[in-house]
Amino acid sequence: MTLFDKISNDIKVAMLSRESAKLEALRSIKAAMLLAKTDGSDSGLTPEKELSIVQKLYKQRKESAEIYITNNRKELADKEFFEAEVIEQYLPKPPSEEEITKILTEIIVQTGAKSPAEMGKVMSIAAKRFAGAVSGKVISEKVKQLLLNN
């Protein structure tokens, strides 16, 4: 079952249980995916594209909530945080700090990188490996730290 299918099923469940706030968040995900499906590209809606859409929507909700908080609009921030929580359920679970370090160490050994100047080699593989689960900023900081300690 694709992520799109899972969200479609969850929309039906939310409709039957009359969870309007959750339904609104799910519909926004489905709308973004439908838009991506019909954007004219031949690739269609790949699992990677589905994941990137969900990540983008999650990040948008978090950023909007922060803006609402700075503007003293708690009720709107709460709505955005709730939608972010719903969207987060469709993101992969992030690995622990130890798992990230272990995997990055393996990638460093595999690529033969010895200094921060060779960080690009490691980052290209690590970005694919952690796609959707860990932010690029976290990966780059950890890679830099590991390469400096070599």
N, C-alpha and C positions, 0 to 999 in steps of 0.2 A: 504494500500500500504506500503510495507516494504521500508526501507531506500535504499536497493539495487535496488528495482524497481524505486524509485524516481531518483536515480542517473543515472540509465539506460535511463530513459526518458529525464533527463537533458542533457545527452550526445547527444541524438538525436537532441534536440533543439540547443545545441551549434554547432553541425555539420551543421545544416541548416542555422544558422546565421553566420557561418564562424568565430567563436570566438576560434581561435586556442589555445590561452593561457589558457582559461577556460577549453577547451576540454582536454588539457593535464592534468590539475589538476583532472578533473573528471575521466579520464581514470586511473589515478594512484589510486584513491579510489576504483574503480571497480576492478582493477587488484589485489589489496590487499584483497578485499572481496572474489574474486574468488579463490585466493590462500588459504584463510582461509576455504572456503567451501570444498576444496579438500585436506585438510591437514590430512585426515584419521580419524578424530574424528567423533563419531557417532552423536554428538549433532547438527551438521550442522551449519547454520549461524543464530544464535539467535539474537534478537534485541539488547541484551546486548553486544554480540560479535561485531555486526555491529558498535555500538556506541564506543566500545573500540578501534576498528580499526581506526575510524575517529579521535578520540582523539589522538591516537598515531601519525597518519599522520600530524595532526595539530601541535603537539608539535615538531615533526621532522622538519617541515618547519620553525617554529619560531627559533629553535636552529641553523639550517643551515644559516638562514638569519643573525643571530647575529655573527656567525663565519665569514661570508663573509664581514660583516661590519668591524670587527676587522682587516681583511686582506685587507681592502680598495678595495673591489670588489662590488661597489654599484650596478652595473647592475645585478649581480647574486643575490644580496640581494633583490633587487626590485622584481625579478622573484619569489623568495621564499615567500616574503611577499604577493604578489598577489595570489599565490597558497594557502597560509594560509587563506587569506580572503575568497576564494572560498570554501575551506574545512570547515571553521568556520560556513558557512550557514547551515551545516548539524548537527551542535551541538546544544543541547538544550540551551535556553536562561538562563543565570545564574540569580538566584534570587537576590533580593536586600539585602543589609547588614541587614536591619531590619527583612526581612523574614528569613534569615539564623539564626539570633539570636533567633527569635520566635520559629522556628522549633527545634533548638538545646536545647532551654530551655524546651520544651515539652519532648524531648527525655531524658533529664537529670531527669526530674520529673518521667517519666515513668520507667527509670532504677533504680532510687533511688540513683544515684551517689552523693556523698557528697564531695569528694576530688579529686585532680589530680591523686591520686593513682588508682582511679576507672575509669580513662579515657578510658580504653579499652572497657568497657561495652558500653559507649556512642558512641565511634568511630565505633564499628562494625555496629550499627544500622544507624548511620549518614552516613557512607560511602555508604551503600546501598540506603539510602534515596536521597542522593545528587549525585548519580552515573552519571558522565558525565557533570554535571552542575557546580560543584564547586570542586576545587582541594583539595586533601587530606591535603595539608599543611595549606590551609586557614581554613579548618574545624578543624584541630587539634589545631591551634592557638586560634580559637574562643572558642572551648571546654575548653581548658586550662584556658583561661581568665574567662569564666563563672564559672568554678569549683573553681577557686581561690577567686572569689567574693562571693561565697556561704558562 
